[in-house]
C-alpha cells in the first residue's frame, strides 16, 4: 500500500504562494536547507504547482533511468523549450528517439577528437590578446571563447562578426528572461507585453534569422566542410527521412547552448577556485610542465593530464552547470513507497547532492585529489550527475570534458590568473549556474613553474 506524500514533513510556506518566495529569493540555499532539515522526500508548493524534492540517490536514479515515465513536461523545461525548441534537450518519446538516432554521428568519438585542434587554436588566439598585468572578466572571456569554438565546429565559420554577437546577445537575454521566469514561479505570463518578454521575443527572432540563413547557405552551396551542420544535414533515419529546417534549427540551438554556456561557466568557476587555492594551481602548473613542456596540448595528451581533468570534475561538483533538474510522471506511480500523482513536479539538485557530506568528505572544500581513485564509479548513481544520467545523459559530455581540459591546459600553461580583491563572487541560478557579476582577474604571464 503506497503512502501519501501528505504524511511527510515540509517547510512552511505562505497560504497563497506556498514556498515560492523562499525558492525564488535563494534557490540554492532553500534546496540545501530542505535536504538537510527534512526527510528523503520533501513536498513543496510553488503557487499552483505541487512539487517534491528528492534527496536520496536511489530515487533520483530511478527517475533518471525511466524517461518514458518521468518526462520533462514541467514549467521550467517549458521555459527552456521556448529557446531551444524540440531539440535533444527538451523533446520526448518517439520524436526524441528519432532525433537521438539522427544526431548520434555528431558525437562519434573520432568526430569529437577532430575538434581538439580547433579548441587549442582558438584559445591561443585569445591568449595573444592578453598582456601581462591585464585585468579581465574571465567569465566574459570564456563565454566568447567557447562561443567561437562551438560556432566554428557547428558551421565552419569564424563567428567574430555580427552572427556571433547576435547569438551571444540572444543567450544573454535568454538567461535574464529565464531568471525572471523562475522568480515568478514559471507562471504562464510569457504572453504579457512586459519589457523582458518583448526583448526575449525580439532576440529569438533575430537569432533564428541568423541560424536559418546559415542553414540556407549550406543547402545552396551543397558544400561538406566536415562540420556538425553537414553531419546533421546528411543524417538519415531508418525510413530515409531527414531533419526539417526547423529540426535543424532546434538541434543547432541546443548544441550552441550546451556547448557554449555550460563549458564557459564551468571554466569560469575553475579560474576562481584555482585563484583561491594556490597549492592546487601550483600542482596543475607542474603537471602541465611535466606533460607538455613548452608545446601546446593535443588530444593525445589527455590521458596524461589526469590532475587537469580532476580539477574540472571537482569544479563541476561544486558548481554544476544546472543547479536543479525536474521531471514529472505521465501517470500515477510509486516512488520510495509513496504515491506520486501524475503531473507532480519532482525536483532534484546536483548542487545539493554534489555538496552532501554523506558522500563527500569536506564537501565544501576544493579538493581535486578526491577523484584520484576513480571516485565517480564508486559513488552511488544519483549522487554526481553534472551531465544528467540514464538514457538521456548529455550526448555532448565527451565534447564538453575534452574542451574544458584542453582550454584549461592551454591557458594555465601560459598564465596565472589572480582574483581582484573586494569582489562579490556569487552564483546566479539562471538557466545555468553563472557568476552574477562576472569574475575579475589579473593576468600574470607565466615564466617559471612554481
Buried (B, 14 or more C-beta within 10 A) or exposed (E): EEEEBEEBEBBEBEEEBBBBBBBBEEBBEBBBBBBEEBBBBBBBBBBEBBBBBBBBBBBBBBBBBBBEBBBBBBBBBBBBBBBBBBBBBBBBEEEBBBBBEBBEEBBEEEBBBBBBEBBBEBBEEBBEEBEEEEEBBBBBBBBBBBBBBBBBBBBBBEBEEEBBBBBBBBBEBBBBBBBBBBBBBBBEEBEEEEEBBEBBBEBBEBBBEBBBEBBEEBEEEEEEEEBBBBBBBEBEEEEEEEBEEEBBBBBBBBBBBBBBBBBBBBBBBBBBBBBEBEEBBBBBBEBBBEBBEEEBBBBEBBEBBBBBBBBBBBBBBBBBBBBBBBBBBBEEBEBBEBBBBEBBBBBBBBBBBBBBEEBBEEBEEBBBEBBEEEBEEEBBBBBBBBBBBBEBEBBBBBBBBBBBBBBBBBBBBBBBBBBEEEBEBEBBBBBBBBBBEBBBBBBEEBEEBE
